Structures are given as C-alpha cells and as structure tokens.
Amino acid sequence: MNSETETAAGRIGIADVIRFVLELFAFVSLGIWGFLAWPGPWLNIVLCVATPLFAILLWALFRSPRAVVKLDAFGKALIEILIMGSAALAWLTLGQPIIAVVFGLAATISGVISGRRELS
C-alpha cells in the first residue's frame, strides 16, 4: 500500500463526523430511555447506565473500525440496525415520535452511505 492510498483511507470526512454524532446520540438516547421509562429510584439509575454501556460494548465488539470480532457486511449492518433502531424506538416509547423519525431517517441514510463506502 502506498502512502497516497493510506492518506486517502485515513481521512475523516463530514459523513464520518455525522455518523459519530449519530452514534453518540444513540447511546445518550438509550441512557435517557433507561432513566425515564422505568419507575423507582434504583432501577432507572441502573438502566440509565447499563443500557448505553451494553450498546457501546456491542458497537465496540462488532461494529467499530477496530472491532474485536470481525463480521461481514450483513453482520455489521445487523448490529447497527439493532442499536440505532433501539434508540429510535426508545424515543418513540418516550412519546417523542418526531425525534424518533428524524433520528431513524438520519441513521438510515448515514448507515447506507457508510455501508456503500465499506463495500466499494
């Protein structure tokens, strides 16, 4: 691999930044859902921390650029749909359908762009 190819592959574009922001928003959304959707002084705090940590663990193991477990494109897409879809569903269950739809559409468009780039 020459240095020109390495430089082009290592660049971070606007799509990567948007994708990263969407990932962070998904993790925060799951934390908010864990806190607001459950009653009680302890269960909501535990779920506020555990839900995003579980999603981050899944992302790190299977979907991140330095994933521990290497998956094919279908497996990566499945993990991404699971996490991003869960975040959109969380907003829907919290009574925020506009946030759920906007986030779901943004995550879908970002996922398609990222997937096409990975496959090319």
VOBA-1610 file (N, C-alpha, C; in pm, whole numbers, padded with zeros to 5 digits, always signed):
BEGIN
Met+00084-00117+00000Met+00000+00000+00000Met+00089+00124+00000Asn+00064+00215-00092Asn+00147+00335-00095Asn+00093+00440+00001Ser+00172+00544+00020Ser+00133+00645+00119Ser+00011+00725+00074Glu-00008+00739-00059Glu-00125+00812-00108Glu-00254+00739-00073Thr-00254+00607-00086Thr-00372+00527-00052Thr-00398+00531+00098Glu-00291+00523+00177Glu-00307+00527+00322Glu-00364+00661+00366Thr-00321+00769+00303Thr-00371+00900+00340Thr-00519+00913+00305Ala-00557+00864+00189Ala-00697+00873+00147Ala-00786+00787+00236Ala-00736+00672+00278Ala-00816+00584+00364Ala-00826+00637+00506Gly-00729+00717+00550Gly-00728+00767+00686Gly-00799+00900+00705Arg-00850+00959+00597Arg-00919+01087+00608Arg-01054+01073+00676Ile-01088+01176+00749Ile-01218+01180+00815Ile-01300+01286+00744Gly-01411+01244+00687Gly-01498+01336+00614Gly-01618+01377+00696Ile-01701+01459+00636Ile-01821+01508+00705Ile-01916+01393+00735Ala-01922+01293+00647Ala-02009+01178+00672Ala-01964+01101+00796Asp-01833+01093+00817Asp-01781+01025+00936Asp-01815+01101+01064Val-01808+01231+01057Val-01840+01314+01174Val-01988+01302+01208Ile-02073+01309+01105Ile-02217+01295+01127Ile-02248+01157+01185Arg-02182+01056+01132Arg-02204+00919+01180Arg-02165+00907+01328Phe-02053+00967+01365Phe-02008+00963+01503Phe-02107+01034+01595Val-02158+01148+01551Val-02257+01222+01630Val-02384+01138+01647Leu-02424+01068+01540Leu-02542+00982+01549Leu-02520+00866+01646Glu-02400+00810+01646Glu-02368+00703+01742Glu-02378+00754+01884Leu-02318+00870+01910Leu-02325+00927+02045Leu-02468+00958+02084Phe-02546+01010+01990Phe-02686+01041+02019Phe-02763+00913+02051Ala-02732+00804+01982Ala-02799+00677+02010Ala-02767+00630+02151Phe-02641+00639+02191Phe-02603+00594+02325Phe-02668+00681+02433Val-02667+00812+02412Val-02731+00903+02507Val-02882+00878+02513Ser-02941+00854+02397Ser-03085+00826+02391Ser-03121+00703+02472Leu-03039+00600+02462Leu-03066+00478+02539Leu-03053+00504+02689Gly-02959+00589+02727Gly-02946+00626+02868Gly-03066+00705+02918Ile-03112+00799+02837Ile-03230+00877+02874Ile-03351+00785+02887Trp-03366+00694+02791Trp-03477+00599+02797Trp-03470+00515+02924Gly-03351+00465+02956Gly-03335+00383+03075Gly-03372+00458+03202Phe-03347+00587+03203Phe-03378+00666+03322Phe-03526+00703+03330Leu-03586+00740+03217Leu-03723+00792+03219Leu-03832+00685+03206Ala-03800+00573+03146Ala-03905+00475+03117Ala-03935+00381+03233Trp-03854+00382+03335Trp-03872+00286+03443Trp-03892+00358+03576Pro-03983+00310+03658Pro-04007+00374+03788Pro-03902+00330+03891Gly-03902+00399+03998Gly-03816+00357+04109Gly-03688+00436+04114Pro-03636+00447+04233Pro-03514+00525+04249Pro-03387+00451+04206Trp-03390+00319+04199Trp-03267+00246+04167Trp-03269+00182+04030Leu-03382+00127+03989Leu-03389+00060+03859Leu-03361+00157+03745Asn-03417+00277+03755Asn-03394+00373+03647Asn-03248+00418+03640Ile-03182+00429+03753Ile-03040+00468+03754Ile-02954+00356+03697Val-02985+00233+03736Val-02910+00119+03684Val-02928+00109+03533Leu-03052+00122+03484Leu-03076+00112+03340Leu-03023+00233+03264Cys-03017+00347+03329Cys-02959+00466+03267Cys-02812+00443+03233Val-02743+00368+03316Val-02602+00338+03294Val-02584+00210+03212Ala-02660+00106+03243Ala-02639-00025+03181Ala-02681-00030+03034Thr-02789+00036+02999Thr-02837+00029+02861Thr-02737+00087+02761Pro-02689+00209+02781Pro-02589+00258+02685Pro-02456+00182+02692Leu-02419+00135+02811Leu-02295+00057+02820Leu-02304-00072+02739Phe-02419-00137+02743Phe-02440-00258+02664Phe-02432-00226+02515Ala-02494-00116+02474Ala-02489-00077+02332Ala-02346-00041+02290Ile-02273+00028+02375Ile-02133+00063+02346Ile-02049-00064+02335Leu-02072-00159+02423Leu-02000-00286+02418Leu-02027-00359+02286Leu-02154-00367+02247Leu-02188-00429+02119Leu-02119-00359+02003Trp-02124-00226+02004Trp-02063-00149+01897Trp-01911-00174+01893Ala-01847-00172+02009Ala-01702-00191+02014Ala-01661-00332+01970Leu-01740-00430+02009Leu-01705-00568+01975Leu-01728-00600+01827Phe-01835-00546+01769Phe-01875-00592+01637Phe-01875-00486+01527Arg-01893-00359+01559Arg-01919-00260+01454Arg-01813-00154+01438Ser-01735-00128+01538Ser-01638-00018+01529Ser-01529-00050+01426Pro-01457+00053+01381Pro-01348+00028+01285Pro-01240-00067+01339Arg-01223-00069+01468Arg-01125-00161+01530Arg-01197-00271+01609Ala-01300-00327+01549Ala-01383-00427+01616Ala-01300-00551+01653Val-01332-00608+01768Val-01265-00728+01816Val-01308-00848+01733Val-01437-00858+01706Val-01492-00967+01627Val-01521-00914+01487Lys-01455-00970+01388Lys-01473-00926+01250Lys-01598-00991+01192Leu-01686-00909+01139Leu-01810-00957+01077Leu-01814-00915+00931Asp-01895-00986+00855Asp-01917-00944+00717Asp-02011-00823+00717Ala-02039-00771+00599Ala-02122-00651+00589Ala-02262-00673+00645Phe-02318-00792+00626Phe-02452-00821+00678Phe-02453-00818+00831Gly-02355-00878+00894Gly-02347-00879+01040Gly-02329-00740+01098Lys-02243-00660+01032Lys-02223-00522+01078Lys-02353-00443+01067Ala-02422-00460+00955Ala-02549-00389+00935Ala-02651-00431+01039Leu-02655-00558+01073Leu-02749-00608+01172Leu-02724-00546+01309Ile-02599-00538+01350Ile-02565-00476+01479Ile-02602-00329+01478Glu-02573-00262+01367Glu-02605-00119+01358Glu-02756-00095+01361Ile-02831-00177+01289Ile-02977-00163+01290Ile-03032-00188+01430Leu-02976-00285+01499Leu-03020-00316+01636Leu-03000-00196+01728Ile-02883-00135+01724Ile-02853-00025+01816Ile-02927+00102+01775Met-02917+00140+01650Met-02983+00263+01605Met-03135+00250+01611Gly-03185+00133+01576Gly-03329+00110+01584Gly-03379+00114+01727Ser-03299+00061+01819Ser-03337+00066+01960Ser-03343+00209+02011Ala-03250+00291+01966Ala-03251+00431+02008Ala-03374+00504+01952Ala-03408+00478+01827Ala-03527+00540+01769Ala-03653+00491+01840Leu-03658+00363+01868Leu-03772+00307+01941Leu-03782+00364+02082Ala-03668+00390+02143Ala-03668+00449+02277Ala-03737+00584+02274Trp-03707+00666+02174Trp-03773+00796+02164Trp-03922+00781+02138Leu-03958+00681+02061Leu-04099+00657+02033Leu-04173+00618+02160Thr-04114+00532+02242Thr-04180+00490+02366Thr-04184+00602+02469Leu-04096+00701+02455Leu-04097+00816+02546Leu-04196+00923+02499Gly-04269+00894+02392Gly-04369+00988+02344Gly-04312+01100+02258Gln-04201+01075+02192Gln-04135+01174+02108Gln-04122+01121+01964Pro-04234+01109+01892Pro-04228+01048+01758Pro-04148+01129+01656Ile-04145+01261+01670Ile-04070+01342+01573Ile-03921+01315+01587Ile-03871+01312+01709Ile-03729+01280+01732Ile-03700+01139+01681Ala-03790+01045+01707Ala-03770+00907+01663Ala-03760+00898+01511Val-03848+00966+01440Val-03848+00959+01294Val-03726+01030+01236Val-03696+01148+01286Val-03581+01224+01234Val-03452+01147+01260Phe-03436+01095+01381Phe-03316+01018+01412Phe-03311+00891+01328Gly-03423+00821+01316Gly-03425+00699+01236Gly-03388+00722+01092Leu-03440+00829+01033Leu-03405+00861+00894Leu-03258+00900+00881Ala-03209+00982+00971Ala-03068+01022+00967Ala-02976+00902+00984Ala-03009+00813+01078Ala-02927+00694+01100Ala-02932+00600+00979Thr-03047+00589+00917Thr-03060+00504+00799Thr-02977+00558+00683Ile-02988+00687+00656Ile-02912+00747+00547Ile-02762+00735+00574Ser-02721+00763+00696Ser-02581+00751+00733Ser-02531+00607+00720Gly-02614+00512+00763Gly-02576+00372+00753Gly-02562+00325+00609Val-02651+00370+00522Val-02644+00333+00380Val-02517+00391+00318Ile-02490+00518+00347Ile-02369+00581+00291Ile-02244+00510+00341Ser-02239+00481+00470Ser-02123+00411+00527Ser-02109+00270+00471Gly-02222+00200+00460Gly-02217+00064+00407Gly-02171+00059+00264Arg-02217+00154+00183Arg-02175+00157+00042Arg-02026+00187+00032Arg-01978+00274+00121Arg-01835+00307+00119Arg-01752+00186+00162Glu-01800+00110+00261Glu-01727-00009+00305Glu-01724-00118+00198Leu-01831-00130+00122Leu-01838-00235+00020Leu-01762-00199-00107Ser-01733-00072-00128Ser-01661-00034-00251Ser-01512-00048-00238
//
